[in-house]
Amino acid sequence: MGLIAYIKSLFIVQLLIGFVFVVSGLIINFIQLCTCVLWPIDRQLYRKINTRLSYSLWSQLVMLLEWWSGTECTIFADQATVDKFGKEHVIIILNHNYEIDFLCGWTMCERYGVLGASKVLAKYELLKVPLIGWTWYFLEIVFCKRKWEEDRDTVFKGLAQLKDYPEFMWFLLYCEGTRFTPKKHEISMEVAGSKGLPKLKYHLLPRTKGFTTTLSCLKGTVSAVYDVTLNFRDKEVPTLLGIVSGKKYMADMNIKRYPVEEIPEDEKECATWLHKLYQQKDALQEHYEKQGSFPGPTIKPPRRLWTLLNFLFWATLLLTPLLNFACGVFVSGSPLLIVGFLIFCFIASIAVRRLISVSEVNKTGSTYGKMEGKKEN
């Protein structure tokens, strides 16, 4: 292990990175709260400010992926599709197999200038997660409880509110509804069999209601749907802890653009279209499993300095007084101060670990399958 790799693996270094993220996030959330006075006066100004505040927080995670771990992301797409990145409102359909799939999506958003304005149809439980849920709330993220009777009005209102969003947004949908696991896949394919739908090998059966509703509500705003299939070379299973520890991964993303004009407007026909899309995604995954690569031309968009500069700004602002304070505590020789500071570090480490656990596959708290057989697809 080289010196740099060793430094990245040190718990104290990871704790300091977590400290910067958490404290800067709380500062950003407070500023976002203050901007609420702008909402009734100038909604678009409120949105532009919050887009940049959110970028300042999310780009720290992107920095970990791009600069800290050195993970590389290769895009498989035709040039005509790439030329439109960051220049239109779109819906993103992404397979949900990995702990860091959202992070790979964010790095593409960052490189094409839409990270701060990125949106997602998120589960309601995330609203209660400090920093993540709070930042999303100010960004007008649409939260749902996955119970259509309760979600209907909230989802329609939230999506309608985004129709006049002032900056290009990428709206992420995990149409499978939850992260892929063998158990969930087994349950999902039982449902597919009972409904006479083709079975999938690498995906869960897509839940069509979220997609058809989002597409319908954002009609006239979004101009295309991007189908994104993500894989990692050498069949690696990346984790957020691995990224924080500086482990490098090689990600491949196949992206295909579908103009909204080519997607049926009728809800049932649109649902059928989505099922066919997932059959195509499954075939694409099969190709990757056999060949170790997606077909088609490749492009590696360069990482930008902004994420690194943003993190260095927050690190300088927050770590300088912290380290000065820590030195003062230990120099003082006061057992009370030293014990108090160590307790603070312990609590901070637990807080950072709990934030990381939000993305972990085995701790998502999913109830997938308990009511799946009763859901309409």
MOJOWO-V596728 format. One record per pair of residues at least 6 apart in sequence whose ideal C-beta (glycine too) atoms are under 7 Angstrom apart, sorted by the first residue. I is the first residue (numbers start at 1). J is the second residue. If there is no record, write none. Layout:
<<I,J> <I,J>>
This chain:
<<5,246> <7,13> <8,68> <8,245> <8,246> <9,245> <9,246> <14,244> <15,345> <15,348> <15,349> <15,352> <16,319> <17,244> <18,352> <19,318> <19,322> <19,348> <20,314> <20,315> <20,318> <20,319> <21,60> <22,131> <22,351> <22,352> <23,318> <24,57> <24,314> <24,318> <25,57> <25,131> <28,53> <28,56> <28,57> <28,135> <29,131> <29,134> <29,135> <31,53> <32,50> <32,53> <32,138> <35,46> <35,49> <35,50> <38,45> <38,46> <39,46> <44,166> <47,165> <47,166> <48,166> <50,138> <50,139> <51,116> <51,117> <51,167> <52,116> <54,116> <54,135> <54,139> <55,115> <55,116> <56,310> <57,135> <58,106> <58,115> <59,110> <59,115> <59,306> <59,307> <59,310> <60,310> <60,311> <60,314> <61,103> <61,106> <62,106> <62,107> <62,110> <62,115> <62,307> <63,307> <63,308> <63,311> <64,243> <64,244> <65,71> <65,103> <65,107> <65,243> <66,107> <66,303> <66,307> <67,307> <67,308> <68,246> <69,243> <69,246> <69,247> <69,248> <70,248> <71,243> <71,248> <71,249> <71,251> <72,250> <72,251> <72,300> <73,104> <73,107> <73,108> <73,251> <73,253> <74,252> <74,298> <74,300> <75,82> <75,253> <75,255> <75,298> <75,299> <75,301> <76,252> <76,253> <76,254> <76,255> <76,294> <76,296> <76,298> <77,255> <77,296> <77,299> <78,296> <78,297> <81,255> <81,257> <82,299> <84,257> <85,112> <86,112> <86,113> <86,114> <86,168> <87,168> <88,168> <88,223> <88,224> <89,168> <89,169> <89,221> <89,222> <89,223> <90,170> <90,222> <90,223> <90,224> <90,225> <90,226> <91,171> <91,173> <91,214> <91,215> <91,222> <91,225> <92,105> <92,170> <92,171> <92,172> <92,173> <92,226> <92,228> <93,173> <93,175> <93,225> <93,227> <93,228> <94,101> <94,105> <94,172> <94,174> <94,228> <94,230> <95,203> <95,229> <95,230> <95,281> <96,174> <96,176> <96,178> <96,179> <96,180> <97,179> <97,180> <98,230> <98,237> <98,238> <99,238> <99,239> <99,240> <99,359> <99,360> <99,361> <100,238> <100,240> <100,243> <100,359> <101,230> <104,230> <104,251> <104,253> <105,172> <106,115> <106,118> <108,253> <109,115> <109,118> <109,170> <110,304> <110,307> <111,301> <111,303> <111,304> <114,168> <114,169> <114,170> <117,165> <117,167> <117,168> <117,169> <118,169> <118,170> <118,172> <119,141> <119,162> <119,169> <119,171> <119,172> <120,141> <120,172> <121,142> <121,144> <121,173> <121,210> <121,214> <122,136> <122,141> <122,143> <123,144> <123,146> <124,143> <124,144> <124,145> <126,132> <126,133> <126,136> <127,133> <127,137> <127,143> <129,358> <131,355> <132,358> <140,158> <140,161> <140,162> <142,155> <142,158> <142,159> <144,151> <144,154> <144,155> <145,151> <146,177> <148,209> <155,213> <156,217> <159,214> <159,217> <159,218> <160,217> <162,218> <163,218> <163,220> <163,221> <171,214> <171,222> <173,210> <173,211> <173,214> <175,206> <175,207> <175,210> <175,211> <175,274> <176,203> <176,204> <176,206> <177,207> <177,368> <178,184> <178,366> <178,368> <179,361> <179,364> <180,203> <180,204> <181,361> <184,204> <184,368> <184,369> <185,204> <187,368> <187,369> <187,372> <188,204> <188,205> <189,199> <191,205> <191,372> <191,373> <192,199> <192,205> <193,199> <195,377> <197,205> <197,275> <198,279> <200,278> <200,282> <201,282> <201,286> <202,282> <202,285> <203,278> <203,281> <203,282> <205,377> <206,274> <206,275> <206,278> <207,377> <208,271> <208,274> <208,377> <211,274> <212,267> <212,270> <212,271> <215,260> <215,263> <215,270> <222,260> <223,259> <223,260> <224,257> <224,258> <224,259> <224,260> <225,258> <225,260> <225,263> <226,255> <226,257> <227,256> <227,258> <227,277> <227,281> <228,253> <228,255> <229,254> <229,281> <229,284> <229,285> <230,251> <230,253> <231,252> <231,288> <232,238> <232,249> <232,250> <232,251> <233,250> <233,252> <233,292> <236,249> <238,249> <240,356> <240,359> <241,356> <252,293> <252,294> <254,284> <254,294> <263,270> <263,273> <264,270> <264,273> <284,294> <287,295> <288,294> <326,341> <329,337> <329,338> <329,341> <330,338> <357,363>>
